[in-house]
C-alpha cells in the first residue's frame, strides 16, 4: 500500500500524523507530508483511519504505485 497527500488541500489539522505518525508527519507550517510512502503492513489500519478521518480528503492510499512526472511551467 502506498500513501499520498495533496499538500495544496491540507489545512494542517494534524489528524493524520496524530493517528499514524509512522507514515505521516508535518513541516514547520503544519502541512502534512508522507514520511514513508510504502505503508508498513502493521500500519495499514492506522493509515486507513487517517485517510478516512482527513477533513479535506487529501490523503490517498493505493495498492498501485503512481509515477510522478514534473510539471512544466
Order of alpha helices (4+ residues) and beta strands (2+ residues): beta-alpha-beta-beta-alpha-beta
